[in-house]
Amino acid sequence: MPDNSEANIHIADTLTLLLHNQHAMAAAIEEVTGWLTENGVGNVAANAIAALNTLDTNAKGITDSIMRLRQL
């Protein structure tokens, strides 16, 4: 069984990959939001912006967790 530091490294690495995926999804949503805004679908764009805000908030929490795990 791995010790805690090895387990923490694996958890942090996995969270880092998830964070990269989250950033990629945010970039895609930003692109779609721009298109929606340009094409007069502002209410849908507003919903997409709300989703981006959630992604940003959660990315901060994931980043904080990764940093704590890497310090252990």
CHARMM internal coordinates of N, CA and C (Angstrom, degrees):
IC EDIT
DIST 1 N 1 CA 1.4591
DIST 1 CA 1 C 1.5254
ANGL 1 N 1 CA 1 C 109.02
DIST 1 C 2 N 1.3386
ANGL 1 CA 1 C 2 N 118.13
DIHE 1 N 1 CA 1 C 2 N 132.64
DIST 2 N 2 CA 1.4585
ANGL 1 C 2 N 2 CA 119.69
DIHE 1 CA 1 C 2 N 2 CA -178.22
DIST 2 CA 2 C 1.5196
ANGL 2 N 2 CA 2 C 111.33
DIHE 1 C 2 N 2 CA 2 C -69.22
DIST 2 C 3 N 1.3417
ANGL 2 CA 2 C 3 N 115.17
DIHE 2 N 2 CA 2 C 3 N 150.40
DIST 3 N 3 CA 1.4551
ANGL 2 C 3 N 3 CA 117.33
DIHE 2 CA 2 C 3 N 3 CA 176.21
DIST 3 CA 3 C 1.5298
ANGL 3 N 3 CA 3 C 108.81
DIHE 2 C 3 N 3 CA 3 C -74.72
DIST 3 C 4 N 1.3208
ANGL 3 CA 3 C 4 N 115.72
DIHE 3 N 3 CA 3 C 4 N 172.36
DIST 4 N 4 CA 1.4667
ANGL 3 C 4 N 4 CA 119.88
DIHE 3 CA 3 C 4 N 4 CA -174.95
DIST 4 CA 4 C 1.5111
ANGL 4 N 4 CA 4 C 112.85
DIHE 3 C 4 N 4 CA 4 C -60.57
DIST 4 C 5 N 1.3355
ANGL 4 CA 4 C 5 N 118.21
DIHE 4 N 4 CA 4 C 5 N -37.95
DIST 5 N 5 CA 1.4583
ANGL 4 C 5 N 5 CA 119.33
DIHE 4 CA 4 C 5 N 5 CA -177.07
DIST 5 CA 5 C 1.5250
ANGL 5 N 5 CA 5 C 110.80
DIHE 4 C 5 N 5 CA 5 C -65.77
DIST 5 C 6 N 1.3274
ANGL 5 CA 5 C 6 N 117.46
DIHE 5 N 5 CA 5 C 6 N -39.35
DIST 6 N 6 CA 1.4634
ANGL 5 C 6 N 6 CA 120.24
DIHE 5 CA 5 C 6 N 6 CA 177.85
DIST 6 CA 6 C 1.5304
ANGL 6 N 6 CA 6 C 110.77
DIHE 5 C 6 N 6 CA 6 C -67.04
DIST 6 C 7 N 1.3031
ANGL 6 CA 6 C 7 N 116.28
DIHE 6 N 6 CA 6 C 7 N -41.36
DIST 7 N 7 CA 1.4648
ANGL 6 C 7 N 7 CA 120.55
DIHE 6 CA 6 C 7 N 7 CA 177.82
DIST 7 CA 7 C 1.5250
ANGL 7 N 7 CA 7 C 110.16
DIHE 6 C 7 N 7 CA 7 C -63.69
DIST 7 C 8 N 1.3267
ANGL 7 CA 7 C 8 N 116.94
DIHE 7 N 7 CA 7 C 8 N -41.42
DIST 8 N 8 CA 1.4600
ANGL 7 C 8 N 8 CA 120.83
DIHE 7 CA 7 C 8 N 8 CA 179.18
DIST 8 CA 8 C 1.5270
ANGL 8 N 8 CA 8 C 111.45
DIHE 7 C 8 N 8 CA 8 C -61.93
DIST 8 C 9 N 1.3222
ANGL 8 CA 8 C 9 N 116.19
DIHE 8 N 8 CA 8 C 9 N -38.84
DIST 9 N 9 CA 1.4651
ANGL 8 C 9 N 9 CA 120.15
DIHE 8 CA 8 C 9 N 9 CA 178.32
DIST 9 CA 9 C 1.5216
ANGL 9 N 9 CA 9 C 110.05
DIHE 8 C 9 N 9 CA 9 C -62.72
DIST 9 C 10 N 1.3228
ANGL 9 CA 9 C 10 N 116.91
DIHE 9 N 9 CA 9 C 10 N -45.47
DIST 10 N 10 CA 1.4614
ANGL 9 C 10 N 10 CA 120.78
DIHE 9 CA 9 C 10 N 10 CA 179.94
DIST 10 CA 10 C 1.5330
ANGL 10 N 10 CA 10 C 111.05
DIHE 9 C 10 N 10 CA 10 C -64.20
DIST 10 C 11 N 1.3051
ANGL 10 CA 10 C 11 N 116.96
DIHE 10 N 10 CA 10 C 11 N -41.09
DIST 11 N 11 CA 1.4665
ANGL 10 C 11 N 11 CA 120.93
DIHE 10 CA 10 C 11 N 11 CA 178.48
DIST 11 CA 11 C 1.5245
ANGL 11 N 11 CA 11 C 109.80
DIHE 10 C 11 N 11 CA 11 C -64.71
DIST 11 C 12 N 1.3272
ANGL 11 CA 11 C 12 N 116.66
DIHE 11 N 11 CA 11 C 12 N -45.28
DIST 12 N 12 CA 1.4628
ANGL 11 C 12 N 12 CA 120.27
DIHE 11 CA 11 C 12 N 12 CA 179.65
DIST 12 CA 12 C 1.5231
ANGL 12 N 12 CA 12 C 111.09
DIHE 11 C 12 N 12 CA 12 C -62.75
DIST 12 C 13 N 1.3372
ANGL 12 CA 12 C 13 N 117.01
DIHE 12 N 12 CA 12 C 13 N -41.04
DIST 13 N 13 CA 1.4711
ANGL 12 C 13 N 13 CA 120.30
DIHE 12 CA 12 C 13 N 13 CA 178.01
DIST 13 CA 13 C 1.5265
ANGL 13 N 13 CA 13 C 111.12
DIHE 12 C 13 N 13 CA 13 C -62.28
DIST 13 C 14 N 1.3245
ANGL 13 CA 13 C 14 N 116.62
DIHE 13 N 13 CA 13 C 14 N -41.73
DIST 14 N 14 CA 1.4646
ANGL 13 C 14 N 14 CA 120.76
DIHE 13 CA 13 C 14 N 14 CA 179.01
DIST 14 CA 14 C 1.5207
ANGL 14 N 14 CA 14 C 111.03
DIHE 13 C 14 N 14 CA 14 C -65.81
DIST 14 C 15 N 1.3173
ANGL 14 CA 14 C 15 N 116.47
DIHE 14 N 14 CA 14 C 15 N -44.17
DIST 15 N 15 CA 1.4664
ANGL 14 C 15 N 15 CA 119.98
DIHE 14 CA 14 C 15 N 15 CA 177.31
DIST 15 CA 15 C 1.5242
ANGL 15 N 15 CA 15 C 111.30
DIHE 14 C 15 N 15 CA 15 C -62.30
DIST 15 C 16 N 1.3264
ANGL 15 CA 15 C 16 N 117.46
DIHE 15 N 15 CA 15 C 16 N -35.73
DIST 16 N 16 CA 1.4585
ANGL 15 C 16 N 16 CA 121.16
DIHE 15 CA 15 C 16 N 16 CA 177.89
DIST 16 CA 16 C 1.5241
ANGL 16 N 16 CA 16 C 110.67
DIHE 15 C 16 N 16 CA 16 C -62.55
DIST 16 C 17 N 1.3316
ANGL 16 CA 16 C 17 N 116.62
DIHE 16 N 16 CA 16 C 17 N -43.04
DIST 17 N 17 CA 1.4668
ANGL 16 C 17 N 17 CA 119.89
DIHE 16 CA 16 C 17 N 17 CA 177.17
DIST 17 CA 17 C 1.5270
ANGL 17 N 17 CA 17 C 111.06
DIHE 16 C 17 N 17 CA 17 C -62.93
DIST 17 C 18 N 1.3204
ANGL 17 CA 17 C 18 N 116.83
DIHE 17 N 17 CA 17 C 18 N -42.17
DIST 18 N 18 CA 1.4647
ANGL 17 C 18 N 18 CA 120.08
DIHE 17 CA 17 C 18 N 18 CA 177.46
DIST 18 CA 18 C 1.5289
ANGL 18 N 18 CA 18 C 111.01
DIHE 17 C 18 N 18 CA 18 C -63.23
DIST 18 C 19 N 1.3189
ANGL 18 CA 18 C 19 N 116.60
DIHE 18 N 18 CA 18 C 19 N -38.06
DIST 19 N 19 CA 1.4580
ANGL 18 C 19 N 19 CA 120.63
DIHE 18 CA 18 C 19 N 19 CA 178.24
DIST 19 CA 19 C 1.5286
ANGL 19 N 19 CA 19 C 110.44
DIHE 18 C 19 N 19 CA 19 C -64.68
DIST 19 C 20 N 1.3351
ANGL 19 CA 19 C 20 N 117.34
DIHE 19 N 19 CA 19 C 20 N -40.75
DIST 20 N 20 CA 1.4677
ANGL 19 C 20 N 20 CA 120.60
DIHE 19 CA 19 C 20 N 20 CA 176.74
DIST 20 CA 20 C 1.5273
ANGL 20 N 20 CA 20 C 110.21
DIHE 19 C 20 N 20 CA 20 C -61.62
DIST 20 C 21 N 1.3284
ANGL 20 CA 20 C 21 N 116.84
DIHE 20 N 20 CA 20 C 21 N -40.91
DIST 21 N 21 CA 1.4654
ANGL 20 C 21 N 21 CA 120.23
DIHE 20 CA 20 C 21 N 21 CA 176.85
DIST 21 CA 21 C 1.5248
ANGL 21 N 21 CA 21 C 110.76
DIHE 20 C 21 N 21 CA 21 C -62.64
DIST 21 C 22 N 1.3139
ANGL 21 CA 21 C 22 N 115.81
DIHE 21 N 21 CA 21 C 22 N -40.15
DIST 22 N 22 CA 1.4594
ANGL 21 C 22 N 22 CA 120.18
DIHE 21 CA 21 C 22 N 22 CA -179.80
DIST 22 CA 22 C 1.5285
ANGL 22 N 22 CA 22 C 110.43
DIHE 21 C 22 N 22 CA 22 C -63.75
DIST 22 C 23 N 1.3314
ANGL 22 CA 22 C 23 N 116.80
DIHE 22 N 22 CA 22 C 23 N -40.99
DIST 23 N 23 CA 1.4636
ANGL 22 C 23 N 23 CA 120.09
DIHE 22 CA 22 C 23 N 23 CA 177.61
DIST 23 CA 23 C 1.5268
ANGL 23 N 23 CA 23 C 110.97
DIHE 22 C 23 N 23 CA 23 C -63.86
DIST 23 C 24 N 1.3277
ANGL 23 CA 23 C 24 N 116.56
DIHE 23 N 23 CA 23 C 24 N -38.79
DIST 24 N 24 CA 1.4703
ANGL 23 C 24 N 24 CA 120.34
DIHE 23 CA 23 C 24 N 24 CA 178.66
DIST 24 CA 24 C 1.5273
ANGL 24 N 24 CA 24 C 110.83
DIHE 23 C 24 N 24 CA 24 C -65.06
DIST 24 C 25 N 1.3218
ANGL 24 CA 24 C 25 N 116.76
DIHE 24 N 24 CA 24 C 25 N -42.02
DIST 25 N 25 CA 1.4621
ANGL 24 C 25 N 25 CA 119.91
DIHE 24 CA 24 C 25 N 25 CA 177.59
DIST 25 CA 25 C 1.5248
ANGL 25 N 25 CA 25 C 110.91
DIHE 24 C 25 N 25 CA 25 C -63.56
DIST 25 C 26 N 1.3209
ANGL 25 CA 25 C 26 N 116.71
DIHE 25 N 25 CA 25 C 26 N -40.19
DIST 26 N 26 CA 1.4605
ANGL 25 C 26 N 26 CA 120.25
DIHE 25 CA 25 C 26 N 26 CA 178.79
DIST 26 CA 26 C 1.5251
ANGL 26 N 26 CA 26 C 110.39
DIHE 25 C 26 N 26 CA 26 C -62.48
DIST 26 C 27 N 1.3209
ANGL 26 CA 26 C 27 N 117.10
DIHE 26 N 26 CA 26 C 27 N -41.60
DIST 27 N 27 CA 1.4626
ANGL 26 C 27 N 27 CA 120.23
DIHE 26 CA 26 C 27 N 27 CA 178.96
DIST 27 CA 27 C 1.5304
ANGL 27 N 27 CA 27 C 110.78
DIHE 26 C 27 N 27 CA 27 C -62.72
DIST 27 C 28 N 1.3158
ANGL 27 CA 27 C 28 N 116.14
DIHE 27 N 27 CA 27 C 28 N -41.41
DIST 28 N 28 CA 1.4700
ANGL 27 C 28 N 28 CA 119.66
DIHE 27 CA 27 C 28 N 28 CA 178.79
DIST 28 CA 28 C 1.5276
ANGL 28 N 28 CA 28 C 110.78
DIHE 27 C 28 N 28 CA 28 C -64.93
DIST 28 C 29 N 1.3156
ANGL 28 CA 28 C 29 N 117.18
DIHE 28 N 28 CA 28 C 29 N -42.98
DIST 29 N 29 CA 1.4654
ANGL 28 C 29 N 29 CA 120.72
DIHE 28 CA 28 C 29 N 29 CA 178.92
DIST 29 CA 29 C 1.5267
ANGL 29 N 29 CA 29 C 110.28
DIHE 28 C 29 N 29 CA 29 C -63.51
DIST 29 C 30 N 1.3328
ANGL 29 CA 29 C 30 N 117.32
DIHE 29 N 29 CA 29 C 30 N -37.80
DIST 30 N 30 CA 1.4650
ANGL 29 C 30 N 30 CA 120.34
DIHE 29 CA 29 C 30 N 30 CA 177.31
DIST 30 CA 30 C 1.5309
ANGL 30 N 30 CA 30 C 110.81
DIHE 29 C 30 N 30 CA 30 C -61.33
DIST 30 C 31 N 1.3245
ANGL 30 CA 30 C 31 N 116.58
DIHE 30 N 30 CA 30 C 31 N -42.48
DIST 31 N 31 CA 1.4644
ANGL 30 C 31 N 31 CA 120.26
DIHE 30 CA 30 C 31 N 31 CA 178.62
DIST 31 CA 31 C 1.5287
ANGL 31 N 31 CA 31 C 110.95
DIHE 30 C 31 N 31 CA 31 C -62.23
DIST 31 C 32 N 1.3151
ANGL 31 CA 31 C 32 N 116.23
DIHE 31 N 31 CA 31 C 32 N -46.27
DIST 32 N 32 CA 1.4637
ANGL 31 C 32 N 32 CA 120.70
DIHE 31 CA 31 C 32 N 32 CA -179.50
DIST 32 CA 32 C 1.5305
ANGL 32 N 32 CA 32 C 110.12
DIHE 31 C 32 N 32 CA 32 C -65.49
DIST 32 C 33 N 1.3119
ANGL 32 CA 32 C 33 N 116.87
DIHE 32 N 32 CA 32 C 33 N -39.13
DIST 33 N 33 CA 1.4654
ANGL 32 C 33 N 33 CA 120.99
DIHE 32 CA 32 C 33 N 33 CA 179.24
DIST 33 CA 33 C 1.5205
ANGL 33 N 33 CA 33 C 110.61
DIHE 32 C 33 N 33 CA 33 C -61.03
DIST 33 C 34 N 1.3323
ANGL 33 CA 33 C 34 N 116.35
DIHE 33 N 33 CA 33 C 34 N -43.34
DIST 34 N 34 CA 1.4649
ANGL 33 C 34 N 34 CA 119.73
DIHE 33 CA 33 C 34 N 34 CA 177.36
DIST 34 CA 34 C 1.5180
ANGL 34 N 34 CA 34 C 111.47
DIHE 33 C 34 N 34 CA 34 C -60.01
DIST 34 C 35 N 1.3182
ANGL 34 CA 34 C 35 N 116.86
DIHE 34 N 34 CA 34 C 35 N -44.05
DIST 35 N 35 CA 1.4612
ANGL 34 C 35 N 35 CA 120.93
DIHE 34 CA 34 C 35 N 35 CA 179.57
DIST 35 CA 35 C 1.5269
ANGL 35 N 35 CA 35 C 110.70
DIHE 34 C 35 N 35 CA 35 C -63.73
DIST 35 C 36 N 1.3340
ANGL 35 CA 35 C 36 N 116.18
DIHE 35 N 35 CA 35 C 36 N -43.23
DIST 36 N 36 CA 1.4618
ANGL 35 C 36 N 36 CA 120.19
DIHE 35 CA 35 C 36 N 36 CA 179.68
DIST 36 CA 36 C 1.5276
ANGL 36 N 36 CA 36 C 111.09
DIHE 35 C 36 N 36 CA 36 C -61.35
DIST 36 C 37 N 1.3145
ANGL 36 CA 36 C 37 N 116.04
DIHE 36 N 36 CA 36 C 37 N -43.62
DIST 37 N 37 CA 1.4614
ANGL 36 C 37 N 37 CA 120.70
DIHE 36 CA 36 C 37 N 37 CA -179.50
DIST 37 CA 37 C 1.5268
ANGL 37 N 37 CA 37 C 110.35
DIHE 36 C 37 N 37 CA 37 C -63.27
DIST 37 C 38 N 1.3278
ANGL 37 CA 37 C 38 N 116.27
DIHE 37 N 37 CA 37 C 38 N -44.56
DIST 38 N 38 CA 1.4731
ANGL 37 C 38 N 38 CA 120.74
DIHE 37 CA 37 C 38 N 38 CA -179.74
DIST 38 CA 38 C 1.5316
ANGL 38 N 38 CA 38 C 112.63
DIHE 37 C 38 N 38 CA 38 C -65.16
DIST 38 C 39 N 1.3112
ANGL 38 CA 38 C 39 N 116.81
DIHE 38 N 38 CA 38 C 39 N -25.41
DIST 39 N 39 CA 1.4555
ANGL 38 C 39 N 39 CA 121.10
DIHE 38 CA 38 C 39 N 39 CA -176.31
DIST 39 CA 39 C 1.5274
ANGL 39 N 39 CA 39 C 113.47
DIHE 38 C 39 N 39 CA 39 C -104.99
DIST 39 C 40 N 1.3156
ANGL 39 CA 39 C 40 N 116.08
DIHE 39 N 39 CA 39 C 40 N 20.46
DIST 40 N 40 CA 1.4466
ANGL 39 C 40 N 40 CA 120.73
DIHE 39 CA 39 C 40 N 40 CA 170.91
DIST 40 CA 40 C 1.5149
ANGL 40 N 40 CA 40 C 116.47
DIHE 39 C 40 N 40 CA 40 C 74.46
DIST 40 C 41 N 1.3062
ANGL 40 CA 40 C 41 N 117.20
DIHE 40 N 40 CA 40 C 41 N 24.21
DIST 41 N 41 CA 1.4695
ANGL 40 C 41 N 41 CA 119.79
DIHE 40 CA 40 C 41 N 41 CA 178.38
DIST 41 CA 41 C 1.5340
ANGL 41 N 41 CA 41 C 107.65
DIHE 40 C 41 N 41 CA 41 C -112.53
DIST 41 C 42 N 1.3145
ANGL 41 CA 41 C 42 N 114.32
DIHE 41 N 41 CA 41 C 42 N 58.85
DIST 42 N 42 CA 1.4573
ANGL 41 C 42 N 42 CA 120.94
DIHE 41 CA 41 C 42 N 42 CA -173.90
DIST 42 CA 42 C 1.5121
ANGL 42 N 42 CA 42 C 114.86
DIHE 41 C 42 N 42 CA 42 C -61.29
DIST 42 C 43 N 1.3403
ANGL 42 CA 42 C 43 N 117.76
DIHE 42 N 42 CA 42 C 43 N -35.48
DIST 43 N 43 CA 1.4678
ANGL 42 C 43 N 43 CA 119.13
DIHE 42 CA 42 C 43 N 43 CA -178.45
DIST 43 CA 43 C 1.5319
ANGL 43 N 43 CA 43 C 110.84
DIHE 42 C 43 N 43 CA 43 C -67.21
DIST 43 C 44 N 1.3320
ANGL 43 CA 43 C 44 N 117.21
DIHE 43 N 43 CA 43 C 44 N -36.56
DIST 44 N 44 CA 1.4558
ANGL 43 C 44 N 44 CA 120.01
DIHE 43 CA 43 C 44 N 44 CA 177.00
DIST 44 CA 44 C 1.5240
ANGL 44 N 44 CA 44 C 109.48
DIHE 43 C 44 N 44 CA 44 C -70.61
DIST 44 C 45 N 1.3227
ANGL 44 CA 44 C 45 N 116.44
DIHE 44 N 44 CA 44 C 45 N -38.63
DIST 45 N 45 CA 1.4621
ANGL 44 C 45 N 45 CA 120.63
DIHE 44 CA 44 C 45 N 45 CA 177.39
DIST 45 CA 45 C 1.5248
ANGL 45 N 45 CA 45 C 110.52
DIHE 44 C 45 N 45 CA 45 C -60.92
DIST 45 C 46 N 1.3128
ANGL 45 CA 45 C 46 N 117.17
DIHE 45 N 45 CA 45 C 46 N -38.88
DIST 46 N 46 CA 1.4651
ANGL 45 C 46 N 46 CA 121.01
DIHE 45 CA 45 C 46 N 46 CA 178.74
DIST 46 CA 46 C 1.5277
ANGL 46 N 46 CA 46 C 110.67
DIHE 45 C 46 N 46 CA 46 C -62.85
DIST 46 C 47 N 1.3232
ANGL 46 CA 46 C 47 N 117.24
DIHE 46 N 46 CA 46 C 47 N -39.24
DIST 47 N 47 CA 1.4659
ANGL 46 C 47 N 47 CA 120.23
DIHE 46 CA 46 C 47 N 47 CA 176.76
DIST 47 CA 47 C 1.5219
ANGL 47 N 47 CA 47 C 110.80
DIHE 46 C 47 N 47 CA 47 C -65.19
DIST 47 C 48 N 1.3287
ANGL 47 CA 47 C 48 N 116.46
DIHE 47 N 47 CA 47 C 48 N -38.62
DIST 48 N 48 CA 1.4599
ANGL 47 C 48 N 48 CA 120.16
DIHE 47 CA 47 C 48 N 48 CA 178.60
DIST 48 CA 48 C 1.5255
ANGL 48 N 48 CA 48 C 110.64
DIHE 47 C 48 N 48 CA 48 C -65.21
DIST 48 C 49 N 1.3194
ANGL 48 CA 48 C 49 N 116.25
DIHE 48 N 48 CA 48 C 49 N -38.31
DIST 49 N 49 CA 1.4694
ANGL 48 C 49 N 49 CA 120.12
DIHE 48 CA 48 C 49 N 49 CA 177.80
DIST 49 CA 49 C 1.5285
ANGL 49 N 49 CA 49 C 110.35
DIHE 48 C 49 N 49 CA 49 C -64.22
DIST 49 C 50 N 1.3205
ANGL 49 CA 49 C 50 N 117.04
DIHE 49 N 49 CA 49 C 50 N -38.22
DIST 50 N 50 CA 1.4690
ANGL 49 C 50 N 50 CA 120.18
DIHE 49 CA 49 C 50 N 50 CA 176.71
DIST 50 CA 50 C 1.5224
ANGL 50 N 50 CA 50 C 110.14
DIHE 49 C 50 N 50 CA 50 C -62.47
DIST 50 C 51 N 1.3324
ANGL 50 CA 50 C 51 N 116.90
DIHE 50 N 50 CA 50 C 51 N -39.86
DIST 51 N 51 CA 1.4657
ANGL 50 C 51 N 51 CA 120.20
DIHE 50 CA 50 C 51 N 51 CA 177.07
DIST 51 CA 51 C 1.5245
ANGL 51 N 51 CA 51 C 110.87
DIHE 50 C 51 N 51 CA 51 C -63.72
DIST 51 C 52 N 1.3333
ANGL 51 CA 51 C 52 N 116.89
DIHE 51 N 51 CA 51 C 52 N -39.57
DIST 52 N 52 CA 1.4624
ANGL 51 C 52 N 52 CA 120.52
DIHE 51 CA 51 C 52 N 52 CA 177.52
DIST 52 CA 52 C 1.5247
ANGL 52 N 52 CA 52 C 111.39
DIHE 51 C 52 N 52 CA 52 C -61.73
DIST 52 C 53 N 1.3278
ANGL 52 CA 52 C 53 N 116.05
DIHE 52 N 52 CA 52 C 53 N -40.03
DIST 53 N 53 CA 1.4731
ANGL 52 C 53 N 53 CA 119.37
DIHE 52 CA 52 C 53 N 53 CA 178.31
DIST 53 CA 53 C 1.5211
ANGL 53 N 53 CA 53 C 110.98
DIHE 52 C 53 N 53 CA 53 C -61.80
DIST 53 C 54 N 1.3232
ANGL 53 CA 53 C 54 N 116.88
DIHE 53 N 53 CA 53 C 54 N -39.51
DIST 54 N 54 CA 1.4645
ANGL 53 C 54 N 54 CA 120.68
DIHE 53 CA 53 C 54 N 54 CA 177.29
DIST 54 CA 54 C 1.5218
ANGL 54 N 54 CA 54 C 110.54
DIHE 53 C 54 N 54 CA 54 C -64.81
DIST 54 C 55 N 1.3280
ANGL 54 CA 54 C 55 N 116.68
DIHE 54 N 54 CA 54 C 55 N -43.94
DIST 55 N 55 CA 1.4664
ANGL 54 C 55 N 55 CA 120.13
DIHE 54 CA 54 C 55 N 55 CA 177.83
DIST 55 CA 55 C 1.5261
ANGL 55 N 55 CA 55 C 111.03
DIHE 54 C 55 N 55 CA 55 C -60.06
DIST 55 C 56 N 1.3293
ANGL 55 CA 55 C 56 N 116.95
DIHE 55 N 55 CA 55 C 56 N -41.97
DIST 56 N 56 CA 1.4665
ANGL 55 C 56 N 56 CA 120.35
DIHE 55 CA 55 C 56 N 56 CA 179.15
DIST 56 CA 56 C 1.5246
ANGL 56 N 56 CA 56 C 111.66
DIHE 55 C 56 N 56 CA 56 C -63.07
DIST 56 C 57 N 1.3187
ANGL 56 CA 56 C 57 N 115.93
DIHE 56 N 56 CA 56 C 57 N -44.37
DIST 57 N 57 CA 1.4692
ANGL 56 C 57 N 57 CA 120.27
DIHE 56 CA 56 C 57 N 57 CA 179.24
DIST 57 CA 57 C 1.5254
ANGL 57 N 57 CA 57 C 110.86
DIHE 56 C 57 N 57 CA 57 C -61.54
DIST 57 C 58 N 1.3211
ANGL 57 CA 57 C 58 N 115.57
DIHE 57 N 57 CA 57 C 58 N -46.79
DIST 58 N 58 CA 1.4615
ANGL 57 C 58 N 58 CA 119.38
DIHE 57 CA 57 C 58 N 58 CA -178.97
DIST 58 CA 58 C 1.5250
ANGL 58 N 58 CA 58 C 111.92
DIHE 57 C 58 N 58 CA 58 C -68.34
DIST 58 C 59 N 1.3266
ANGL 58 CA 58 C 59 N 117.69
DIHE 58 N 58 CA 58 C 59 N -33.95
DIST 59 N 59 CA 1.4659
ANGL 58 C 59 N 59 CA 120.67
DIHE 58 CA 58 C 59 N 59 CA 177.87
DIST 59 CA 59 C 1.5238
ANGL 59 N 59 CA 59 C 110.12
DIHE 58 C 59 N 59 CA 59 C -62.01
DIST 59 C 60 N 1.3122
ANGL 59 CA 59 C 60 N 116.33
DIHE 59 N 59 CA 59 C 60 N -38.30
DIST 60 N 60 CA 1.4724
ANGL 59 C 60 N 60 CA 119.95
DIHE 59 CA 59 C 60 N 60 CA 177.78
DIST 60 CA 60 C 1.5213
ANGL 60 N 60 CA 60 C 110.48
DIHE 59 C 60 N 60 CA 60 C -62.70
DIST 60 C 61 N 1.3207
ANGL 60 CA 60 C 61 N 117.37
DIHE 60 N 60 CA 60 C 61 N -44.54
DIST 61 N 61 CA 1.4614
ANGL 60 C 61 N 61 CA 120.87
DIHE 60 CA 60 C 61 N 61 CA 178.97
DIST 61 CA 61 C 1.5207
ANGL 61 N 61 CA 61 C 112.21
DIHE 60 C 61 N 61 CA 61 C -64.51
DIST 61 C 62 N 1.3303
ANGL 61 CA 61 C 62 N 116.56
DIHE 61 N 61 CA 61 C 62 N -40.91
DIST 62 N 62 CA 1.4657
ANGL 61 C 62 N 62 CA 120.13
DIHE 61 CA 61 C 62 N 62 CA 178.56
DIST 62 CA 62 C 1.5251
ANGL 62 N 62 CA 62 C 109.78
DIHE 61 C 62 N 62 CA 62 C -64.72
DIST 62 C 63 N 1.3287
ANGL 62 CA 62 C 63 N 116.60
DIHE 62 N 62 CA 62 C 63 N -43.97
DIST 63 N 63 CA 1.4634
ANGL 62 C 63 N 63 CA 120.49
DIHE 62 CA 62 C 63 N 63 CA 179.46
DIST 63 CA 63 C 1.5223
ANGL 63 N 63 CA 63 C 110.83
DIHE 62 C 63 N 63 CA 63 C -60.31
DIST 63 C 64 N 1.3220
ANGL 63 CA 63 C 64 N 117.16
DIHE 63 N 63 CA 63 C 64 N -43.77
DIST 64 N 64 CA 1.4702
ANGL 63 C 64 N 64 CA 120.74
DIHE 63 CA 63 C 64 N 64 CA 178.38
DIST 64 CA 64 C 1.5296
ANGL 64 N 64 CA 64 C 110.92
DIHE 63 C 64 N 64 CA 64 C -61.04
DIST 64 C 65 N 1.3272
ANGL 64 CA 64 C 65 N 117.15
DIHE 64 N 64 CA 64 C 65 N -41.43
DIST 65 N 65 CA 1.4613
ANGL 64 C 65 N 65 CA 120.70
DIHE 64 CA 64 C 65 N 65 CA 179.15
DIST 65 CA 65 C 1.5221
ANGL 65 N 65 CA 65 C 111.42
DIHE 64 C 65 N 65 CA 65 C -65.42
DIST 65 C 66 N 1.3197
ANGL 65 CA 65 C 66 N 116.39
DIHE 65 N 65 CA 65 C 66 N -41.36
DIST 66 N 66 CA 1.4637
ANGL 65 C 66 N 66 CA 120.13
DIHE 65 CA 65 C 66 N 66 CA 178.24
DIST 66 CA 66 C 1.5244
ANGL 66 N 66 CA 66 C 110.00
DIHE 65 C 66 N 66 CA 66 C -60.30
DIST 66 C 67 N 1.3135
ANGL 66 CA 66 C 67 N 116.30
DIHE 66 N 66 CA 66 C 67 N -45.07
DIST 67 N 67 CA 1.4651
ANGL 66 C 67 N 67 CA 119.78
DIHE 66 CA 66 C 67 N 67 CA -178.85
DIST 67 CA 67 C 1.5223
ANGL 67 N 67 CA 67 C 111.81
DIHE 66 C 67 N 67 CA 67 C -63.86
DIST 67 C 68 N 1.3363
ANGL 67 CA 67 C 68 N 117.24
DIHE 67 N 67 CA 67 C 68 N -40.25
DIST 68 N 68 CA 1.4666
ANGL 67 C 68 N 68 CA 120.25
DIHE 67 CA 67 C 68 N 68 CA 177.83
DIST 68 CA 68 C 1.5324
ANGL 68 N 68 CA 68 C 110.74
DIHE 67 C 68 N 68 CA 68 C -64.23
DIST 68 C 69 N 1.3165
ANGL 68 CA 68 C 69 N 117.35
DIHE 68 N 68 CA 68 C 69 N -43.04
DIST 69 N 69 CA 1.4655
ANGL 68 C 69 N 69 CA 120.41
DIHE 68 CA 68 C 69 N 69 CA 179.66
DIST 69 CA 69 C 1.5215
ANGL 69 N 69 CA 69 C 110.94
DIHE 68 C 69 N 69 CA 69 C -63.70
DIST 69 C 70 N 1.3097
ANGL 69 CA 69 C 70 N 117.73
DIHE 69 N 69 CA 69 C 70 N -40.29
DIST 70 N 70 CA 1.4654
ANGL 69 C 70 N 70 CA 120.42
DIHE 69 CA 69 C 70 N 70 CA -178.15
DIST 70 CA 70 C 1.5240
ANGL 70 N 70 CA 70 C 112.23
DIHE 69 C 70 N 70 CA 70 C -70.91
DIST 70 C 71 N 1.3351
ANGL 70 CA 70 C 71 N 117.28
DIHE 70 N 70 CA 70 C 71 N -20.00
DIST 71 N 71 CA 1.4607
ANGL 70 C 71 N 71 CA 120.54
DIHE 70 CA 70 C 71 N 71 CA 178.46
DIST 71 CA 71 C 1.5172
ANGL 71 N 71 CA 71 C 112.92
DIHE 70 C 71 N 71 CA 71 C -85.84
DIST 71 C 72 N 1.3304
ANGL 71 CA 71 C 72 N 117.40
DIHE 71 N 71 CA 71 C 72 N -14.53
DIST 72 N 72 CA 1.4676
ANGL 71 C 72 N 72 CA 119.94
DIHE 71 CA 71 C 72 N 72 CA -177.45
DIST 72 CA 72 C 1.5134
ANGL 72 N 72 CA 72 C 111.08
DIHE 71 C 72 N 72 CA 72 C -76.10
END
COOR INIT
IC SEED 1 N 1 CA 1 C
IC BUILD
